[in-house]
Amino acid sequence: MPDRYTIFITEEDKFGKGLPMYHIENTITELGDIPFLDGGHIIYVNGE
């Protein structure tokens, strides 16, 4: 599948760790968290 990105720009630090960005990738939990290579990427941008 082609890569696709969903980007959220938040007013506050969504995860509270002080990072400027957080990259979320899908994994298959039952298989030891191996990557699920579906082309999906989620990025949270800390606008704080």
mmCIF entry with sequence, helices, sheets and N, C-alpha, C, O atoms, coordinates in Angstrom:
data_MODEL
# 
_entry.id   MODEL 
# 
_entity.id                         1 
_entity.type                       polymer 
_entity.pdbx_number_of_molecules   1 
# 
_entity_poly.entity_id                      1 
_entity_poly.type                           'polypeptide(L)' 
_entity_poly.nstd_linkage                   no 
_entity_poly.nstd_monomer                   no 
_entity_poly.pdbx_seq_one_letter_code       MPDRYTIFITEEDKFGKGLPMYHIENTITELGDIPFLDGGHIIYVNGE 
_entity_poly.pdbx_seq_one_letter_code_can   MPDRYTIFITEEDKFGKGLPMYHIENTITELGDIPFLDGGHIIYVNGE 
_entity_poly.pdbx_strand_id                 A 
# 
loop_
_entity_poly_seq.entity_id 
_entity_poly_seq.num 
_entity_poly_seq.mon_id 
_entity_poly_seq.hetero 
1 1  MET n 
1 2  PRO n 
1 3  ASP n 
1 4  ARG n 
1 5  TYR n 
1 6  THR n 
1 7  ILE n 
1 8  PHE n 
1 9  ILE n 
1 10 THR n 
1 11 GLU n 
1 12 GLU n 
1 13 ASP n 
1 14 LYS n 
1 15 PHE n 
1 16 GLY n 
1 17 LYS n 
1 18 GLY n 
1 19 LEU n 
1 20 PRO n 
1 21 MET n 
1 22 TYR n 
1 23 HIS n 
1 24 ILE n 
1 25 GLU n 
1 26 ASN n 
1 27 THR n 
1 28 ILE n 
1 29 THR n 
1 30 GLU n 
1 31 LEU n 
1 32 GLY n 
1 33 ASP n 
1 34 ILE n 
1 35 PRO n 
1 36 PHE n 
1 37 LEU n 
1 38 ASP n 
1 39 GLY n 
1 40 GLY n 
1 41 HIS n 
1 42 ILE n 
1 43 ILE n 
1 44 TYR n 
1 45 VAL n 
1 46 ASN n 
1 47 GLY n 
1 48 GLU n 
# 
_struct_asym.id          A 
_struct_asym.entity_id   1 
# 
_struct_conf.conf_type_id            HELX_P 
_struct_conf.id                      HELX_P1 
_struct_conf.pdbx_PDB_helix_id       AA1 
_struct_conf.beg_label_comp_id       THR 
_struct_conf.beg_label_asym_id       A 
_struct_conf.beg_label_seq_id        29 
_struct_conf.pdbx_beg_PDB_ins_code   ? 
_struct_conf.end_label_comp_id       LEU 
_struct_conf.end_label_asym_id       A 
_struct_conf.end_label_seq_id        31 
_struct_conf.pdbx_end_PDB_ins_code   ? 
_struct_conf.beg_auth_comp_id        THR 
_struct_conf.beg_auth_asym_id        A 
_struct_conf.beg_auth_seq_id         29 
_struct_conf.end_auth_comp_id        LEU 
_struct_conf.end_auth_asym_id        A 
_struct_conf.end_auth_seq_id         31 
_struct_conf.pdbx_PDB_helix_class    5 
_struct_conf.details                 ? 
_struct_conf.pdbx_PDB_helix_length   3 
# 
_struct_conf_type.id          HELX_P 
_struct_conf_type.criteria    ? 
_struct_conf_type.reference   ? 
# 
loop_
_struct_sheet.id 
_struct_sheet.type 
_struct_sheet.number_strands 
_struct_sheet.details 
AA1 ? 3 ? 
AA2 ? 2 ? 
# 
loop_
_struct_sheet_order.sheet_id 
_struct_sheet_order.range_id_1 
_struct_sheet_order.range_id_2 
_struct_sheet_order.offset 
_struct_sheet_order.sense 
AA1 1 2 ? parallel      
AA1 2 3 ? anti-parallel 
AA2 1 2 ? anti-parallel 
# 
loop_
_struct_sheet_range.sheet_id 
_struct_sheet_range.id 
_struct_sheet_range.beg_label_comp_id 
_struct_sheet_range.beg_label_asym_id 
_struct_sheet_range.beg_label_seq_id 
_struct_sheet_range.pdbx_beg_PDB_ins_code 
_struct_sheet_range.end_label_comp_id 
_struct_sheet_range.end_label_asym_id 
_struct_sheet_range.end_label_seq_id 
_struct_sheet_range.pdbx_end_PDB_ins_code 
_struct_sheet_range.beg_auth_comp_id 
_struct_sheet_range.beg_auth_asym_id 
_struct_sheet_range.beg_auth_seq_id 
_struct_sheet_range.end_auth_comp_id 
_struct_sheet_range.end_auth_asym_id 
_struct_sheet_range.end_auth_seq_id 
AA1 1 ARG A 4  ? THR A 10 ? ARG A 4  THR A 10 
AA1 2 GLY A 40 ? ASN A 46 ? GLY A 40 ASN A 46 
AA1 3 MET A 21 ? ILE A 24 ? MET A 21 ILE A 24 
AA2 1 THR A 27 ? ILE A 28 ? THR A 27 ILE A 28 
AA2 2 ILE A 34 ? PRO A 35 ? ILE A 34 PRO A 35 
# 
loop_
_atom_site.group_PDB 
_atom_site.id 
_atom_site.type_symbol 
_atom_site.label_atom_id 
_atom_site.label_alt_id 
_atom_site.label_comp_id 
_atom_site.label_asym_id 
_atom_site.label_entity_id 
_atom_site.label_seq_id 
_atom_site.pdbx_PDB_ins_code 
_atom_site.Cartn_x 
_atom_site.Cartn_y 
_atom_site.Cartn_z 
_atom_site.occupancy 
_atom_site.B_iso_or_equiv 
_atom_site.pdbx_formal_charge 
_atom_site.auth_seq_id 
_atom_site.auth_comp_id 
_atom_site.auth_asym_id 
_atom_site.auth_atom_id 
_atom_site.pdbx_PDB_model_num 
ATOM 1   N N  . MET A 1 1  ? 0.840  -1.180  0.000  1.00 0.00 ? 1  MET A N  1 
ATOM 2   C CA . MET A 1 1  ? 0.000  0.000   0.000  1.00 0.00 ? 1  MET A CA 1 
ATOM 3   C C  . MET A 1 1  ? 0.886  1.245   0.000  1.00 0.00 ? 1  MET A C  1 
ATOM 4   O O  . MET A 1 1  ? 1.999  1.220   0.527  1.00 0.00 ? 1  MET A O  1 
ATOM 5   N N  . PRO A 1 2  ? 0.398  2.317   -0.583 1.00 0.00 ? 2  PRO A N  1 
ATOM 6   C CA . PRO A 1 2  ? 1.174  3.557   -0.541 1.00 0.00 ? 2  PRO A CA 1 
ATOM 7   C C  . PRO A 1 2  ? 1.169  4.150   0.872  1.00 0.00 ? 2  PRO A C  1 
ATOM 8   O O  . PRO A 1 2  ? 0.236  3.938   1.648  1.00 0.00 ? 2  PRO A O  1 
ATOM 9   N N  . ASP A 1 3  ? 2.225  4.893   1.184  1.00 0.00 ? 3  ASP A N  1 
ATOM 10  C CA . ASP A 1 3  ? 2.279  5.569   2.479  1.00 0.00 ? 3  ASP A CA 1 
ATOM 11  C C  . ASP A 1 3  ? 1.220  6.652   2.546  1.00 0.00 ? 3  ASP A C  1 
ATOM 12  O O  . ASP A 1 3  ? 0.941  7.333   1.560  1.00 0.00 ? 3  ASP A O  1 
ATOM 13  N N  . ARG A 1 4  ? 0.634  6.801   3.727  1.00 0.00 ? 4  ARG A N  1 
ATOM 14  C CA . ARG A 1 4  ? -0.309 7.887   3.974  1.00 0.00 ? 4  ARG A CA 1 
ATOM 15  C C  . ARG A 1 4  ? -0.069 8.395   5.396  1.00 0.00 ? 4  ARG A C  1 
ATOM 16  O O  . ARG A 1 4  ? 0.228  7.617   6.303  1.00 0.00 ? 4  ARG A O  1 
ATOM 17  N N  . TYR A 1 5  ? -0.200 9.680   5.572  1.00 0.00 ? 5  TYR A N  1 
ATOM 18  C CA . TYR A 1 5  ? 0.098  10.320  6.856  1.00 0.00 ? 5  TYR A CA 1 
ATOM 19  C C  . TYR A 1 5  ? -1.130 11.052  7.374  1.00 0.00 ? 5  TYR A C  1 
ATOM 20  O O  . TYR A 1 5  ? -1.836 11.732  6.630  1.00 0.00 ? 5  TYR A O  1 
ATOM 21  N N  . THR A 1 6  ? -1.364 10.892  8.669  1.00 0.00 ? 6  THR A N  1 
ATOM 22  C CA . THR A 1 6  ? -2.361 11.678  9.380  1.00 0.00 ? 6  THR A CA 1 
ATOM 23  C C  . THR A 1 6  ? -1.583 12.489  10.404 1.00 0.00 ? 6  THR A C  1 
ATOM 24  O O  . THR A 1 6  ? -0.862 11.928  11.229 1.00 0.00 ? 6  THR A O  1 
ATOM 25  N N  . ILE A 1 7  ? -1.729 13.811  10.352 1.00 0.00 ? 7  ILE A N  1 
ATOM 26  C CA . ILE A 1 7  ? -0.956 14.693  11.235 1.00 0.00 ? 7  ILE A CA 1 
ATOM 27  C C  . ILE A 1 7  ? -1.929 15.490  12.101 1.00 0.00 ? 7  ILE A C  1 
ATOM 28  O O  . ILE A 1 7  ? -2.823 16.170  11.598 1.00 0.00 ? 7  ILE A O  1 
ATOM 29  N N  . PHE A 1 8  ? -1.731 15.388  13.408 1.00 0.00 ? 8  PHE A N  1 
ATOM 30  C CA . PHE A 1 8  ? -2.509 16.156  14.368 1.00 0.00 ? 8  PHE A CA 1 
ATOM 31  C C  . PHE A 1 8  ? -1.605 17.227  14.960 1.00 0.00 ? 8  PHE A C  1 
ATOM 32  O O  . PHE A 1 8  ? -0.536 16.914  15.482 1.00 0.00 ? 8  PHE A O  1 
ATOM 33  N N  . ILE A 1 9  ? -2.020 18.474  14.884 1.00 0.00 ? 9  ILE A N  1 
ATOM 34  C CA . ILE A 1 9  ? -1.300 19.579  15.531 1.00 0.00 ? 9  ILE A CA 1 
ATOM 35  C C  . ILE A 1 9  ? -2.119 19.950  16.758 1.00 0.00 ? 9  ILE A C  1 
ATOM 36  O O  . ILE A 1 9  ? -3.235 20.457  16.647 1.00 0.00 ? 9  ILE A O  1 
ATOM 37  N N  . THR A 1 10 ? -1.548 19.690  17.926 1.00 0.00 ? 10 THR A N  1 
ATOM 38  C CA . THR A 1 10 ? -2.287 19.875  19.174 1.00 0.00 ? 10 THR A CA 1 
ATOM 39  C C  . THR A 1 10 ? -1.862 21.167  19.879 1.00 0.00 ? 10 THR A C  1 
ATOM 40  O O  . THR A 1 10 ? -0.750 21.654  19.682 1.00 0.00 ? 10 THR A O  1 
ATOM 41  N N  . GLU A 1 11 ? -2.751 21.707  20.694 1.00 0.00 ? 11 GLU A N  1 
ATOM 42  C CA . GLU A 1 11 ? -2.456 22.915  21.465 1.00 0.00 ? 11 GLU A CA 1 
ATOM 43  C C  . GLU A 1 11 ? -1.600 22.607  22.684 1.00 0.00 ? 11 GLU A C  1 
ATOM 44  O O  . GLU A 1 11 ? -0.947 23.499  23.226 1.00 0.00 ? 11 GLU A O  1 
ATOM 45  N N  . GLU A 1 12 ? -1.598 21.371  23.112 1.00 0.00 ? 12 GLU A N  1 
ATOM 46  C CA . GLU A 1 12 ? -0.822 20.975  24.292 1.00 0.00 ? 12 GLU A CA 1 
ATOM 47  C C  . GLU A 1 12 ? -0.061 19.691  23.990 1.00 0.00 ? 12 GLU A C  1 
ATOM 48  O O  . GLU A 1 12 ? -0.286 19.047  22.965 1.00 0.00 ? 12 GLU A O  1 
ATOM 49  N N  . ASP A 1 13 ? 0.832  19.333  24.889 1.00 0.00 ? 13 ASP A N  1 
ATOM 50  C CA . ASP A 1 13 ? 1.634  18.119  24.738 1.00 0.00 ? 13 ASP A CA 1 
ATOM 51  C C  . ASP A 1 13 ? 0.749  16.913  25.035 1.00 0.00 ? 13 ASP A C  1 
ATOM 52  O O  . ASP A 1 13 ? 0.521  16.578  26.198 1.00 0.00 ? 13 ASP A O  1 
ATOM 53  N N  . LYS A 1 14 ? 0.258  16.268  23.998 1.00 0.00 ? 14 LYS A N  1 
ATOM 54  C CA . LYS A 1 14 ? -0.713 15.169  24.112 1.00 0.00 ? 14 LYS A CA 1 
ATOM 55  C C  . LYS A 1 14 ? -0.234 14.038  25.030 1.00 0.00 ? 14 LYS A C  1 
ATOM 56  O O  . LYS A 1 14 ? -1.043 13.436  25.736 1.00 0.00 ? 14 LYS A O  1 
ATOM 57  N N  . PHE A 1 15 ? 1.061  13.746  25.027 1.00 0.00 ? 15 PHE A N  1 
ATOM 58  C CA . PHE A 1 15 ? 1.588  12.625  25.789 1.00 0.00 ? 15 PHE A CA 1 
ATOM 59  C C  . PHE A 1 15 ? 2.415  13.055  27.003 1.00 0.00 ? 15 PHE A C  1 
ATOM 60  O O  . PHE A 1 15 ? 2.887  12.207  27.759 1.00 0.00 ? 15 PHE A O  1 
ATOM 61  N N  . GLY A 1 16 ? 2.593  14.362  27.194 1.00 0.00 ? 16 GLY A N  1 
ATOM 62  C CA . GLY A 1 16 ? 3.225  14.883  28.402 1.00 0.00 ? 16 GLY A CA 1 
ATOM 63  C C  . GLY A 1 16 ? 4.698  14.565  28.584 1.00 0.00 ? 16 GLY A C  1 
ATOM 64  O O  . GLY A 1 16 ? 5.184  14.550  29.715 1.00 0.00 ? 16 GLY A O  1 
ATOM 65  N N  . LYS A 1 17 ? 5.415  14.310  27.508 1.00 0.00 ? 17 LYS A N  1 
ATOM 66  C CA . LYS A 1 17 ? 6.834  13.954  27.616 1.00 0.00 ? 17 LYS A CA 1 
ATOM 67  C C  . LYS A 1 17 ? 7.772  15.053  27.117 1.00 0.00 ? 17 LYS A C  1 
ATOM 68  O O  . LYS A 1 17 ? 8.989  14.865  27.111 1.00 0.00 ? 17 LYS A O  1 
ATOM 69  N N  . GLY A 1 18 ? 7.226  16.190  26.701 1.00 0.00 ? 18 GLY A N  1 
ATOM 70  C CA . GLY A 1 18 ? 8.057  17.322  26.310 1.00 0.00 ? 18 GLY A CA 1 
ATOM 71  C C  . GLY A 1 18 ? 8.716  17.204  24.944 1.00 0.00 ? 18 GLY A C  1 
ATOM 72  O O  . GLY A 1 18 ? 9.635  17.964  24.638 1.00 0.00 ? 18 GLY A O  1 
ATOM 73  N N  . LEU A 1 19 ? 8.269  16.273  24.127 1.00 0.00 ? 19 LEU A N  1 
ATOM 74  C CA . LEU A 1 19 ? 8.855  16.117  22.795 1.00 0.00 ? 19 LEU A CA 1 
ATOM 75  C C  . LEU A 1 19 ? 8.109  16.978  21.775 1.00 0.00 ? 19 LEU A C  1 
ATOM 76  O O  . LEU A 1 19 ? 6.915  17.225  21.943 1.00 0.00 ? 19 LEU A O  1 
ATOM 77  N N  . PRO A 1 20 ? 8.783  17.434  20.731 1.00 0.00 ? 20 PRO A N  1 
ATOM 78  C CA . PRO A 1 20 ? 8.107  18.265  19.736 1.00 0.00 ? 20 PRO A CA 1 
ATOM 79  C C  . PRO A 1 20 ? 7.160  17.468  18.837 1.00 0.00 ? 20 PRO A C  1 
ATOM 80  O O  . PRO A 1 20 ? 6.186  18.020  18.325 1.00 0.00 ? 20 PRO A O  1 
ATOM 81  N N  . MET A 1 21 ? 7.439  16.167  18.641 1.00 0.00 ? 21 MET A N  1 
ATOM 82  C CA . MET A 1 21 ? 6.603  15.310  17.807 1.00 0.00 ? 21 MET A CA 1 
ATOM 83  C C  . MET A 1 21 ? 6.595  13.890  18.347 1.00 0.00 ? 21 MET A C  1 
ATOM 84  O O  . MET A 1 21 ? 7.541  13.444  18.997 1.00 0.00 ? 21 MET A O  1 
ATOM 85  N N  . TYR A 1 22 ? 5.508  13.194  18.064 1.00 0.00 ? 22 TYR A N  1 
ATOM 86  C CA . TYR A 1 22 ? 5.375  11.782  18.416 1.00 0.00 ? 22 TYR A CA 1 
ATOM 87  C C  . TYR A 1 22 ? 4.922  11.040  17.169 1.00 0.00 ? 22 TYR A C  1 
ATOM 88  O O  . TYR A 1 22 ? 3.924  11.414  16.553 1.00 0.00 ? 22 TYR A O  1 
ATOM 89  N N  . HIS A 1 23 ? 5.646  9.995   16.791 1.00 0.00 ? 23 HIS A N  1 
ATOM 90  C CA . HIS A 1 23 ? 5.320  9.193   15.616 1.00 0.00 ? 23 HIS A CA 1 
ATOM 91  C C  . HIS A 1 23 ? 4.657  7.891   16.082 1.00 0.00 ? 23 HIS A C  1 
ATOM 92  O O  . HIS A 1 23 ? 5.202  7.174   16.922 1.00 0.00 ? 23 HIS A O  1 
ATOM 93  N N  . ILE A 1 24 ? 3.497  7.600   15.539 1.00 0.00 ? 24 ILE A N  1 
ATOM 94  C CA . ILE A 1 24 ? 2.736  6.416   15.908 1.00 0.00 ? 24 ILE A CA 1 
ATOM 95  C C  . ILE A 1 24 ? 2.770  5.451   14.724 1.00 0.00 ? 24 ILE A C  1 
ATOM 96  O O  . ILE A 1 24 ? 2.479  5.833   13.590 1.00 0.00 ? 24 ILE A O  1 
ATOM 97  N N  . GLU A 1 25 ? 3.125  4.207   14.999 1.00 0.00 ? 25 GLU A N  1 
ATOM 98  C CA . GLU A 1 25 ? 3.150  3.171   13.967 1.00 0.00 ? 25 GLU A CA 1 
ATOM 99  C C  . GLU A 1 25 ? 2.315  1.984   14.445 1.00 0.00 ? 25 GLU A C  1 
ATOM 100 O O  . GLU A 1 25 ? 2.349  1.636   15.625 1.00 0.00 ? 25 GLU A O  1 
ATOM 101 N N  . ASN A 1 26 ? 1.579  1.376   13.549 1.00 0.00 ? 26 ASN A N  1 
ATOM 102 C CA . ASN A 1 26 ? 0.755  0.208   13.880 1.00 0.00 ? 26 ASN A CA 1 
ATOM 103 C C  . ASN A 1 26 ? 1.624  -1.032  14.054 1.00 0.00 ? 26 ASN A C  1 
ATOM 104 O O  . ASN A 1 26 ? 2.586  -1.245  13.317 1.00 0.00 ? 26 ASN A O  1 
ATOM 105 N N  . THR A 1 27 ? 1.259  -1.854  15.058 1.00 0.00 ? 27 THR A N  1 
ATOM 106 C CA . THR A 1 27 ? 1.949  -3.125  15.274 1.00 0.00 ? 27 THR A CA 1 
ATOM 107 C C  . THR A 1 27 ? 0.915  -4.230  15.498 1.00 0.00 ? 27 THR A C  1 
ATOM 108 O O  . THR A 1 27 ? -0.249 -3.960  15.796 1.00 0.00 ? 27 THR A O  1 
ATOM 109 N N  . ILE A 1 28 ? 1.360  -5.467  15.350 1.00 0.00 ? 28 ILE A N  1 
ATOM 110 C CA . ILE A 1 28 ? 0.519  -6.623  15.624 1.00 0.00 ? 28 ILE A CA 1 
ATOM 111 C C  . ILE A 1 28 ? 0.926  -7.148  16.998 1.00 0.00 ? 28 ILE A C  1 
ATOM 112 O O  . ILE A 1 28 ? 1.956  -7.807  17.137 1.00 0.00 ? 28 ILE A O  1 
ATOM 113 N N  . THR A 1 29 ? 0.126  -6.857  17.995 1.00 0.00 ? 29 THR A N  1 
ATOM 114 C CA . THR A 1 29 ? 0.444  -7.162  19.391 1.00 0.00 ? 29 THR A CA 1 
ATOM 115 C C  . THR A 1 29 ? 0.652  -8.655  19.626 1.00 0.00 ? 29 THR A C  1 
ATOM 116 O O  . THR A 1 29 ? 1.613  -9.049  20.288 1.00 0.00 ? 29 THR A O  1 
ATOM 117 N N  . GLU A 1 30 ? -0.232 -9.483  19.096 1.00 0.00 ? 30 GLU A N  1 
ATOM 118 C CA . GLU A 1 30 ? -0.169 -10.922 19.343 1.00 0.00 ? 30 GLU A CA 1 
ATOM 119 C C  . GLU A 1 30 ? 1.057  -11.587 18.716 1.00 0.00 ? 30 GLU A C  1 
ATOM 120 O O  . GLU A 1 30 ? 1.389  -12.722 19.055 1.00 0.00 ? 30 GLU A O  1 
ATOM 121 N N  . LEU A 1 31 ? 1.717  -10.897 17.819 1.00 0.00 ? 31 LEU A N  1 
ATOM 122 C CA . LEU A 1 31 ? 2.907  -11.444 17.180 1.00 0.00 ? 31 LEU A CA 1 
ATOM 123 C C  . LEU A 1 31 ? 4.181  -10.764 17.668 1.00 0.00 ? 31 LEU A C  1 
ATOM 124 O O  . LEU A 1 31 ? 5.175  -10.696 16.945 1.00 0.00 ? 31 LEU A O  1 
ATOM 125 N N  . GLY A 1 32 ? 4.143  -10.265 18.891 1.00 0.00 ? 32 GLY A N  1 
ATOM 126 C CA . GLY A 1 32 ? 5.329  -9.657  19.495 1.00 0.00 ? 32 GLY A CA 1 
ATOM 127 C C  . GLY A 1 32 ? 5.582  -8.236  19.037 1.00 0.00 ? 32 GLY A C  1 
ATOM 128 O O  . GLY A 1 32 ? 6.728  -7.796  18.954 1.00 0.00 ? 32 GLY A O  1 
ATOM 129 N N  . ASP A 1 33 ? 4.516  -7.524  18.740 1.00 0.00 ? 33 ASP A N  1 
ATOM 130 C CA . ASP A 1 33 ? 4.594  -6.111  18.318 1.00 0.00 ? 33 ASP A CA 1 
ATOM 131 C C  . ASP A 1 33 ? 5.400  -5.909  17.039 1.00 0.00 ? 33 ASP A C  1 
ATOM 132 O O  . ASP A 1 33 ? 6.099  -4.906  16.890 1.00 0.00 ? 33 ASP A O  1 
ATOM 133 N N  . ILE A 1 34 ? 5.300  -6.862  16.122 1.00 0.00 ? 34 ILE A N  1 
ATOM 134 C CA . ILE A 1 34 ? 5.971  -6.656  14.830 1.00 0.00 ? 34 ILE A CA 1 
ATOM 135 C C  . ILE A 1 34 ? 5.197  -5.599  14.045 1.00 0.00 ? 34 ILE A C  1 
ATOM 136 O O  . ILE A 1 34 ? 3.981  -5.493  14.201 1.00 0.00 ? 34 ILE A O  1 
ATOM 137 N N  . PRO A 1 35 ? 5.869  -4.826  13.215 1.00 0.00 ? 35 PRO A N  1 
ATOM 138 C CA . PRO A 1 35 ? 5.203  -3.771  12.463 1.00 0.00 ? 35 PRO A CA 1 
ATOM 139 C C  . PRO A 1 35 ? 4.128  -4.316  11.521 1.00 0.00 ? 35 PRO A C  1 
ATOM 140 O O  . PRO A 1 35 ? 4.303  -5.360  10.892 1.00 0.00 ? 35 PRO A O  1 
ATOM 141 N N  . PHE A 1 36 ? 3.031  -3.599  11.439 1.00 0.00 ? 36 PHE A N  1 
ATOM 142 C CA . PHE A 1 36 ? 1.963  -3.890  10.489 1.00 0.00 ? 36 PHE A CA 1 
ATOM 143 C C  . PHE A 1 36 ? 2.152  -2.911  9.338  1.00 0.00 ? 36 PHE A C  1 
ATOM 144 O O  . PHE A 1 36 ? 1.725  -1.759  9.418  1.00 0.00 ? 36 PHE A O  1 
ATOM 145 N N  . LEU A 1 37 ? 2.776  -3.361  8.295  1.00 0.00 ? 37 LEU A N  1 
ATOM 146 C CA . LEU A 1 37 ? 3.230  -2.490  7.211  1.00 0.00 ? 37 LEU A CA 1 
ATOM 147 C C  . LEU A 1 37 ? 2.109  -2.177  6.228  1.00 0.00 ? 37 LEU A C  1 
ATOM 148 O O  . LEU A 1 37 ? 2.119  -2.629  5.083  1.00 0.00 ? 37 LEU A O  1 
ATOM 149 N N  . ASP A 1 38 ? 1.132  -1.384  6.706  1.00 0.00 ? 38 ASP A N  1 
ATOM 150 C CA . ASP A 1 38 ? -0.004 -1.009  5.873  1.00 0.00 ? 38 ASP A CA 1 
ATOM 151 C C  . ASP A 1 38 ? 0.157  0.382   5.257  1.00 0.00 ? 38 ASP A C  1 
ATOM 152 O O  . ASP A 1 38 ? -0.752 0.873   4.588  1.00 0.00 ? 38 ASP A O  1 
ATOM 153 N N  . GLY A 1 39 ? 1.307  1.015   5.480  1.00 0.00 ? 39 GLY A N  1 
ATOM 154 C CA . GLY A 1 39 ? 1.552  2.338   4.919  1.00 0.00 ? 39 GLY A CA 1 
ATOM 155 C C  . GLY A 1 39 ? 1.005  3.488   5.750  1.00 0.00 ? 39 GLY A C  1 
ATOM 156 O O  . GLY A 1 39 ? 1.196  4.653   5.399  1.00 0.00 ? 39 GLY A O  1 
ATOM 157 N N  . GLY A 1 40 ? 0.320  3.169   6.859  1.00 0.00 ? 40 GLY A N  1 
ATOM 158 C CA . GLY A 1 40 ? -0.258 4.220   7.695  1.00 0.00 ? 40 GLY A CA 1 
ATOM 159 C C  . GLY A 1 40 ? 0.738  4.777   8.697  1.00 0.00 ? 40 GLY A C  1 
ATOM 160 O O  . GLY A 1 40 ? 1.476  4.029   9.338  1.00 0.00 ? 40 GLY A O  1 
ATOM 161 N N  . HIS A 1 41 ? 0.750  6.096   8.826  1.00 0.00 ? 41 HIS A N  1 
ATOM 162 C CA . HIS A 1 41 ? 1.620  6.792   9.774  1.00 0.00 ? 41 HIS A CA 1 
ATOM 163 C C  . HIS A 1 41 ? 0.787  7.874   10.444 1.00 0.00 ? 41 HIS A C  1 
ATOM 164 O O  . HIS A 1 41 ? 0.020  8.572   9.781  1.00 0.00 ? 41 HIS A O  1 
ATOM 165 N N  . ILE A 1 42 ? 0.938  8.015   11.760 1.00 0.00 ? 42 ILE A N  1 
ATOM 166 C CA . ILE A 1 42 ? 0.262  9.078   12.508 1.00 0.00 ? 42 ILE A CA 1 
ATOM 167 C C  . ILE A 1 42 ? 1.332  9.888   13.206 1.00 0.00 ? 42 ILE A C  1 
ATOM 168 O O  . ILE A 1 42 ? 2.230  9.329   13.837 1.00 0.00 ? 42 ILE A O  1 
ATOM 169 N N  . ILE A 1 43 ? 1.241  11.203  13.096 1.00 0.00 ? 43 ILE A N  1 
ATOM 170 C CA . ILE A 1 43 ? 2.194  12.098  13.749 1.00 0.00 ? 43 ILE A CA 1 
ATOM 171 C C  . ILE A 1 43 ? 1.415  13.118  14.563 1.00 0.00 ? 43 ILE A C  1 
ATOM 172 O O  . ILE A 1 43 ? 0.501  13.768  14.055 1.00 0.00 ? 43 ILE A O  1 
ATOM 173 N N  . TYR A 1 44 ? 1.787  13.252  15.835 1.00 0.00 ? 44 TYR A N  1 
ATOM 174 C CA . TYR A 1 44 ? 1.244  14.302  16.696 1.00 0.00 ? 44 TYR A CA 1 
ATOM 175 C C  . TYR A 1 44 ? 2.313  15.375  16.826 1.00 0.00 ? 44 TYR A C  1 
ATOM 176 O O  . TYR A 1 44 ? 3.444  15.088  17.219 1.00 0.00 ? 44 TYR A O  1 
ATOM 177 N N  . VAL A 1 45 ? 1.958  16.605  16.497 1.00 0.00 ? 45 VAL A N  1 
ATOM 178 C CA . VAL A 1 45 ? 2.873  17.737  16.636 1.00 0.00 ? 45 VAL A CA 1 
ATOM 179 C C  . VAL A 1 45 ? 2.467  18.508  17.886 1.00 0.00 ? 45 VAL A C  1 
ATOM 180 O O  . VAL A 1 45 ? 1.324  18.944  18.022 1.00 0.00 ? 45 VAL A O  1 
ATOM 181 N N  . ASN A 1 46 ? 3.426  18.667  18.796 1.00 0.00 ? 46 ASN A N  1 
ATOM 182 C CA . ASN A 1 46 ? 3.199  19.366  20.056 1.00 0.00 ? 46 ASN A CA 1 
ATOM 183 C C  . ASN A 1 46 ? 3.232  20.866  19.799 1.00 0.00 ? 46 ASN A C  1 
ATOM 184 O O  . ASN A 1 46 ? 4.302  21.436  19.586 1.00 0.00 ? 46 ASN A O  1 
ATOM 185 N N  . GLY A 1 47 ? 2.067  21.508  19.818 1.00 0.00 ? 47 GLY A N  1 
ATOM 186 C CA . GLY A 1 47 ? 1.985  22.936  19.568 1.00 0.00 ? 47 GLY A CA 1 
ATOM 187 C C  . GLY A 1 47 ? 2.155  23.792  20.804 1.00 0.00 ? 47 GLY A C  1 
ATOM 188 O O  . GLY A 1 47 ? 1.969  25.007  20.743 1.00 0.00 ? 47 GLY A O  1 
ATOM 189 N N  . GLU A 1 48 ? 2.509  23.177  21.937 1.00 0.00 ? 48 GLU A N  1 
ATOM 190 C CA . GLU A 1 48 ? 2.659  23.906  23.197 1.00 0.00 ? 48 GLU A CA 1 
ATOM 191 C C  . GLU A 1 48 ? 3.845  24.836  23.177 1.00 0.00 ? 48 GLU A C  1 
ATOM 192 O O  . GLU A 1 48 ? 4.109  25.522  24.164 1.00 0.00 ? 48 GLU A O  1 
# 
